[in-house]
Amino acid sequence: MAQRWPEVLWVVRHGESLGNVARDVAHEAGHTHIETGGRDVDVPLSPLGERQASALGRWFGQLPAAERPDAILCSPYRRALRTAQLVAEAGCLPLRPCLDERLREKEFGVLDRLTRYGITELHPDQAEFRRILGKFYHRPPGGESWCDVILRLRSALDTIVLHHAGQRVLVVAHQVVVLCMRYLLEEMDEAAILAVDAEGDVPNCGVTEYRLDPTRGRDGSLRLVHANWVAPLEEEGAPVTAEPDQVTGAR
């Protein structure tokens, strides 16, 4: 029987970004907008985020050669790509991160770079729609719902299965992407994934790990081993951060 799934799949959120830092400052000050100086796609890592990414890379580099990633796939957003690059560099992994736009951050449309105060003040109708529909189904004008993200991730997973069966694959992306990948791989429903989300934010450079279990189903399937695992950071002495992404809508 041909192997269908990767041997190991790691799904990692990017390191702390300057957008995460700016969001905290804006909320503490009660501002309506988060000042990032440009597009969300261009927001870089903070110095701490770079340290976290390098720490994760060193952890991967300490694994036996036969247990390290065979491929790195990442969101094209600057903070995710830089995280992937630093992981490869610090781990001495001879891999070039492969960009996949389907792994990009959830798009927030008219709510982009707004704090919860800004959403309530500038778009009270959207705040009410989100309250009624819930974050899983609410799609702000010009943006995406969680369902929209899940739709593109179904396609991304098909590509991973097609091109990386039997390999060890590292995916570097964003908080909502990590959660929606869990929704798909663990066959959750809306209530289950929202319960996971309510437990807290996905840590920056936290590792969610799946391994192939050949005894599950006809073709085997991926089994969750670790969720939001931060031991690699702690072992390397890097501070752990768990902050929402730029816009309140990410949570």
N, C-alpha and C positions, 0 to 999 in steps of 0.2 A: 504493500500500500504506500503510495507516495505521500510524503509528509505535507500537510496543508498549512500548518501554522509556523510562525517563527519559534525557535527553541526558547528564546527569552525575549520579552518586550519590556523595555523600561520607558515609562512616560514621565517626563520631568517638566516642571514649571521653570521658566527662566529665573535668573538671579534677580535680586532686588533692583528695581529700576528707579531712575530719577522721577518717573511718573508716580511710583508708589510713594516716594518721599514728598513730592508736591501735593499729592492727594491728602496726606496726613496734615500738612501745613494748612491747606485750604479748609479742611473740616474743623481744625482747631480754631481757626480764625472766623469761622462762620461765613466764608466766601461762597459765592454762587458758582464760580469757575475755578478749575484747576489749571494753573499756569505751567504749561509744559514747553512753551516756546516754539511750537510747530505741530506737525502731524503726529498722531499716535504711533504710526508705523516707524517714525524716526526717533522715538524716545530711547535714550541709551541706558545702559546699566549704571547704577551708582558705583562708587568705589567699593562699597560693601558687596554689591552684586557681583562685581568682578572677582572679589576674593572668594565668594561662595562658589562661583563657577569653577575657579581653579582648584578649590578644595575637592569638589566633586570629581574633577578630572584626575586628580592625584589618587583618589580612592579607586577609580576605574583602572588606573595604571598599575595599581598594586595587585590587582587580580591576576591569576595565572593567565597566560596568553590565550589559552583555549576558552577562557570565560569572559573575555573582553568583547565590546561591541564589534560587530562586523560592518555595521552601517549606522550612520547618523542622519536622521531626517529632522528638519526643523522648519518652523514658521519663518517667513521672510522678514518679519518685523525685526528691527535692529537689535532689540534687547534679547530676543531669542537666538538670533544668529550669532551674536557675540558670545552668549552663553555656550552655544555648541562649539564655537571655535576655541574658547578657553578650555573647555572640557577636553577637546582633542589635543590641544597643545600641552596642557599640564599633565595629561595622562600618557603623553607620547604615543597617541593613537594615530596611525598613518591613514587617517580618514578625512575626507573633505565633506563637510555637512552639505546635504542635498536639500535645497529649498523646495517646499511644497506649500503653495498658497492655501491649500485646504486646511492647513494647520494654523492659519492666522488667528489673531484675536477675534472674539465676537465683535461684530460691528454695532455701534450704539446709535448711529444716525444722528438725529437732532439732539440726543442726550449726550453726545460726545463731550468729554471734559467738563461735565457739570457735576457738582456735588449734589447730595440729596436736597440741600437747601435750594440750589439752582433749579433742580427738576420741579420742586414744589412751587417755586416762585414763577419760573418762566414757562413751564409746561404742566400746569396742574391737571390738564386733561389726561396727559400720559401717565402721571402719577396715579390717577384714578383708574385708568385702563389697566395698569400693571397690578393694582390692588385687586381688581375684579378677576382678571385673567390669570394672574400669577406669573412669576418670572419665566416659567417653562414655556408658556405660549405667547407671552406679550412680545410684540414686534414693534419697536418704535419706528416712526417714519424715517426711511432711509437706512434702517438698521436691521438686525436679525433677532429672532427668538432663539432660545436654546434648541428648539426643534430644527431650525435652519442650520445651526452649527452641526447638529447630529446628522443631518442629511449629507452634508459634505464630508463628514468624518466616515460615514459608511463607505463612500467612494475611496477615501484614503486608506481605510483598512483593507479594502479589496486589492488595492495596489500593493500594500505590504504583503498580503498573502501571496499575490501573484509573483512578486519579484524577490521576496526574502523568506520564503518557506525554509525552515531548518536553520535559519541564521539567528544571530543575536542582534536585536535592533534597538537603538536608542532614539526616542522621539523627544524633541525639545520644543515646548509650545507655551501655552498660557493656562491660567486657572480654569476658565470655563471649558477649554479643550480637554484638560485632564479629567474634569468631572464628566464631560460628555463621552469620553472614551471609556470611562468606567461604566457609564450607563449602557453602552453597547456591549462591552466585553463581559460584563457581569449580568447581562440581560435584565436590567432593572426596569421599573416603571417610574412614572412621574413622582409618586410619593416617595419611593425609595431613594432616588437621586437627590431630591430636595431635602430628605432627612440627612443624607451624607453632607450636603452643602451646609445645612444648619449647624453641623458639628464644629465648623470653623473653616477659615481660609486654608487653601493649599499652600504649604510653605514654599518659599522661594528656594529653588533647587531641591525640593523634596522629591523623593523617588517613589513612584508607584510601579511595582514590578509584577510581571506575569511570567509564568513558566509553563511550558507545554506539559499537559497531563494526558498521556496516550490512552488512559483508561476511561476517559470521559467521552461518551458518545461514540459514534461509528468511526470518526476520523480524529478523535481526541479534541481537546480544546485548551485554551489558556486558562490557567488557574491563578487567582490573586495570591501573591506571596507577601507583599508589603504594600501598604497604602500610606502616602505622605511620610515616607521613611526619611528621617534626617540624621540617622547614625553616621552616614559618610561625612557630613559636615562636622558633626561633633567630634568624630575621630580625628579630623584634620584641624580642629580648633577654630572653625569659622562660625560666627554668630548665626543663629537661626532667626529668620524673619518670616512672618505670615501675615501679609497685608493684602486687602482687596486690590484689584487692578484699578486703573485711574478713575473710572466712572462708577458711581454707586450702583448702576445697573448691572455691573459685573457680579454683584452679590445677590 
